Amino acid sequence: MSKKIILGLVLVSAFAACQRQEPEVYVPPAPEPVTTEPVYQGKYG
């Protein structure tokens, strides 16, 4: 009887391995926000 259980597990695992898998979707990373350069405001600015 243990041979039947092992055979069943092998068949189930083989069936699961052959299932159609979802294609991976590439999501590009979000671009970094654009910041302005600091403005010179005088001698101590």
C-alpha positions in Angstrom: 0.0 0.0 0.0 2.9 2.4 0.6 3.9 2.0 -3.0 0.5 3.3 -4.1 0.9 6.3 -1.8 4.4 7.1 -3.2 3.2 6.6 -6.7 0.2 9.0 -6.1 2.6 11.6 -4.6 4.9 11.4 -7.6 2.0 11.7 -10.0 0.6 14.7 -8.2 4.0 16.4 -8.0 4.6 15.8 -11.7 1.2 17.2 -12.6 1.8 20.3 -10.5 5.2 20.8 -12.1 3.7 20.7 -15.6 1.0 23.3 -14.9 1.0 26.5 -17.0 2.8 29.1 -15.0 1.8 32.8 -15.0 4.3 34.9 -17.0 6.4 37.3 -14.9 5.5 40.9 -15.4 8.3 43.4 -15.3 7.5 46.6 -13.4 10.2 49.3 -13.9 11.1 51.2 -10.7 9.6 54.6 -10.2 11.9 57.4 -11.4 13.4 59.6 -8.6 11.7 63.0 -8.2 13.5 65.9 -9.8 14.8 68.4 -7.3 16.1 71.9 -7.9 19.6 72.9 -7.0 20.0 75.2 -4.0 20.1 78.9 -5.0 23.0 81.1 -3.7 21.4 83.8 -1.6 24.3 86.0 -0.5 27.5 85.7 1.6 26.0 83.5 4.4 22.9 82.2 2.5 
